[in-house]
Amino acid sequence: MASPSSPAGRAVLNVAMLLRDSEVARSVRRYLLDTEADRVTASGCCCSRLVEQVSERFHDRVSEVERRLSDCEGMVHADRALLGAMSARLCQVGEDVRELRLDMAELRGGLARLGERRPRRR
């Protein structure tokens, strides 16, 4: 027999409703209601499986995002350490340049003094 939601099932249900008080009408109605309940249960199972599959994919995707985020956090920590080391080295280079400038100024002064002491040749 057809499902109550199909045109044929509706026709059978209409006939069963006309036969209100008979045992045949009751058995037809019972059969149609059981068929509809089975159909709803079956579609509910499909929905449950679909929800399960979507949930599993969502969980897998969230796990992947968490893994990537953890990798990014590791790279950020490494970058911070590298930037700290570069900053410290840059400070040392700045100090070295300052010392070189002082040394150059001292050399210029020494050369100037040597030029003043030395008699000029003609």
C-alpha atoms as a printed R data frame, in Angstrom:
    type eleno elety resid chain resno       x      y      z
1   ATOM     1    CA   MET     A     1   0.000  0.000  0.000
2   ATOM     2    CA   ALA     A     2   1.196  3.561 -0.656
3   ATOM     3    CA   SER     A     3   2.305  6.132  1.869
4   ATOM     4    CA   PRO     A     4  -0.439  8.457  3.186
5   ATOM     5    CA   SER     A     5   1.518 11.411  1.826
6   ATOM     6    CA   SER     A     6   1.281 10.071 -1.754
7   ATOM     7    CA   PRO     A     7  -1.894 10.594 -3.855
8   ATOM     8    CA   ALA     A     8  -2.680  6.868 -3.815
9   ATOM     9    CA   GLY     A     9  -2.204  6.724 -0.058
10  ATOM    10    CA   ARG     A    10  -4.543  9.668  0.421
11  ATOM    11    CA   ALA     A    11  -7.197  7.940 -1.667
12  ATOM    12    CA   VAL     A    12  -6.921  4.758  0.407
13  ATOM    13    CA   LEU     A    13  -7.096  6.813  3.587
14  ATOM    14    CA   ASN     A    14 -10.232  8.582  2.315
15  ATOM    15    CA   VAL     A    15 -11.879  5.223  1.616
16  ATOM    16    CA   ALA     A    16 -10.859  3.960  5.047
17  ATOM    17    CA   MET     A    17 -12.434  7.046  6.601
18  ATOM    18    CA   LEU     A    18 -15.701  6.265  4.825
19  ATOM    19    CA   LEU     A    19 -15.657  2.782  6.313
20  ATOM    20    CA   ARG     A    20 -15.597  4.219  9.803
21  ATOM    21    CA   ASP     A    21 -16.865  1.422 11.950
22  ATOM    22    CA   SER     A    22 -15.569 -1.617 10.135
23  ATOM    23    CA   GLU     A    23 -12.617 -3.775 11.031
24  ATOM    24    CA   VAL     A    24 -11.262 -3.311  7.476
25  ATOM    25    CA   ALA     A    25 -11.260  0.485  7.894
26  ATOM    26    CA   ARG     A    26  -9.402  0.206 11.200
27  ATOM    27    CA   SER     A    27  -6.777 -2.126  9.705
28  ATOM    28    CA   VAL     A    28  -6.307  0.174  6.672
29  ATOM    29    CA   ARG     A    29  -5.894  3.223  8.910
30  ATOM    30    CA   ARG     A    30  -3.509  1.308 11.195
31  ATOM    31    CA   TYR     A    31  -1.461  0.184  8.187
32  ATOM    32    CA   LEU     A    32  -1.264  3.698  6.767
33  ATOM    33    CA   LEU     A    33  -0.335  5.232 10.119
34  ATOM    34    CA   ASP     A    34   2.343  2.569 10.658
35  ATOM    35    CA   THR     A    35   3.706  3.154  7.151
36  ATOM    36    CA   GLU     A    36   3.875  6.904  7.764
37  ATOM    37    CA   ALA     A    37   5.517  6.377 11.167
38  ATOM    38    CA   ASP     A    38   8.117  4.082  9.566
39  ATOM    39    CA   ARG     A    39   8.774  6.674  6.862
40  ATOM    40    CA   VAL     A    40   9.221  9.446  9.436
41  ATOM    41    CA   THR     A    41  11.486  7.215 11.551
42  ATOM    42    CA   ALA     A    42  13.551  6.307  8.490
43  ATOM    43    CA   SER     A    43  13.953  9.955  7.506
44  ATOM    44    CA   GLY     A    44  14.826 10.737 11.138
45  ATOM    45    CA   CYS     A    45  17.578  8.110 10.967
46  ATOM    46    CA   CYS     A    46  18.871  9.684  7.782
47  ATOM    47    CA   CYS     A    47  18.863 13.048  9.487
48  ATOM    48    CA   SER     A    48  20.672 11.603 12.498
49  ATOM    49    CA   ARG     A    49  23.349 10.106 10.256
50  ATOM    50    CA   LEU     A    50  23.648 13.355  8.367
51  ATOM    51    CA   VAL     A    51  23.994 15.306 11.620
52  ATOM    52    CA   GLU     A    52  26.623 12.799 12.772
53  ATOM    53    CA   GLN     A    53  28.590 13.140  9.539
54  ATOM    54    CA   VAL     A    54  28.420 16.926  9.643
55  ATOM    55    CA   SER     A    55  29.429 16.878 13.308
56  ATOM    56    CA   GLU     A    56  32.424 14.633 12.555
57  ATOM    57    CA   ARG     A    57  33.538 16.855  9.662
58  ATOM    58    CA   PHE     A    58  33.089 19.942 11.838
59  ATOM    59    CA   HIS     A    59  35.132 18.338 14.629
60  ATOM    60    CA   ASP     A    60  37.859 17.355 12.142
61  ATOM    61    CA   ARG     A    61  37.910 20.882 10.736
62  ATOM    62    CA   VAL     A    62  38.093 22.446 14.213
63  ATOM    63    CA   SER     A    63  40.962 20.091 15.086
64  ATOM    64    CA   GLU     A    64  42.806 21.149 11.927
65  ATOM    65    CA   VAL     A    65  42.268 24.834 12.728
66  ATOM    66    CA   GLU     A    66  43.494 24.279 16.302
67  ATOM    67    CA   ARG     A    67  46.614 22.511 14.980
68  ATOM    68    CA   ARG     A    68  47.331 25.345 12.553
69  ATOM    69    CA   LEU     A    69  46.754 27.915 15.284
70  ATOM    70    CA   SER     A    70  49.194 26.087 17.527
71  ATOM    71    CA   ASP     A    71  51.760 26.096 14.696
72  ATOM    72    CA   CYS     A    72  51.210 29.836 14.220
73  ATOM    73    CA   GLU     A    73  51.640 30.469 17.937
74  ATOM    74    CA   GLY     A    74  54.942 28.578 17.811
75  ATOM    75    CA   MET     A    75  56.086 30.723 14.888
76  ATOM    76    CA   VAL     A    76  55.060 33.902 16.725
77  ATOM    77    CA   HIS     A    77  57.129 32.868 19.763
78  ATOM    78    CA   ALA     A    78  60.105 32.074 17.514
79  ATOM    79    CA   ASP     A    79  59.716 35.414 15.719
80  ATOM    80    CA   ARG     A    80  59.597 37.260 19.036
81  ATOM    81    CA   ALA     A    81  62.794 35.550 20.155
82  ATOM    82    CA   LEU     A    82  64.451 36.393 16.834
83  ATOM    83    CA   LEU     A    83  63.345 40.025 17.047
84  ATOM    84    CA   GLY     A    84  64.697 40.231 20.596
85  ATOM    85    CA   ALA     A    85  68.054 38.847 19.487
86  ATOM    86    CA   MET     A    86  68.160 41.216 16.498
87  ATOM    87    CA   SER     A    87  67.325 44.163 18.735
88  ATOM    88    CA   ALA     A    88  70.118 43.239 21.154
89  ATOM    89    CA   ARG     A    89  72.578 42.857 18.245
90  ATOM    90    CA   LEU     A    90  71.467 46.190 16.781
91  ATOM    91    CA   CYS     A    91  72.199 47.856 20.128
92  ATOM    92    CA   GLN     A    92  75.671 46.288 20.072
93  ATOM    93    CA   VAL     A    93  76.250 47.495 16.510
94  ATOM    94    CA   GLY     A    94  75.167 50.991 17.550
95  ATOM    95    CA   GLU     A    95  77.673 50.919 20.387
96  ATOM    96    CA   ASP     A    96  80.392 49.638 18.026
97  ATOM    97    CA   VAL     A    97  79.655 52.455 15.547
98  ATOM    98    CA   ARG     A    98  79.831 55.022 18.351
99  ATOM    99    CA   GLU     A    99  83.228 53.631 19.425
100 ATOM   100    CA   LEU     A   100  84.464 53.692 15.812
101 ATOM   101    CA   ARG     A   101  83.422 57.336 15.476
102 ATOM   102    CA   LEU     A   102  85.305 58.195 18.645
103 ATOM   103    CA   ASP     A   103  88.360 56.297 17.367
104 ATOM   104    CA   MET     A   104  88.138 58.104 14.011
105 ATOM   105    CA   ALA     A   105  87.849 61.471 15.736
106 ATOM   106    CA   GLU     A   106  90.860 60.607 17.869
107 ATOM   107    CA   LEU     A   107  92.842 59.570 14.770
108 ATOM   108    CA   ARG     A   108  91.906 62.794 12.982
109 ATOM   109    CA   GLY     A   109  93.011 64.785 15.993
110 ATOM   110    CA   GLY     A   110  96.300 62.865 16.154
111 ATOM   111    CA   LEU     A   111  96.933 63.408 12.459
112 ATOM   112    CA   ALA     A   112  96.164 67.099 12.835
113 ATOM   113    CA   ARG     A   113  98.639 67.382 15.695
114 ATOM   114    CA   LEU     A   114 101.282 65.535 13.662
115 ATOM   115    CA   GLY     A   115 100.740 67.937 10.804
116 ATOM   116    CA   GLU     A   116 101.246 70.920 13.101
117 ATOM   117    CA   ARG     A   117 104.551 69.619 14.552
118 ATOM   118    CA   ARG     A   118 106.142 68.636 11.327
119 ATOM   119    CA   PRO     A   119 107.932 71.294  9.424
120 ATOM   120    CA   ARG     A   120 106.740 71.639  5.943
121 ATOM   121    CA   ARG     A   121 109.082 70.738  3.178
122 ATOM   122    CA   ARG     A   122 109.559 73.011  0.256
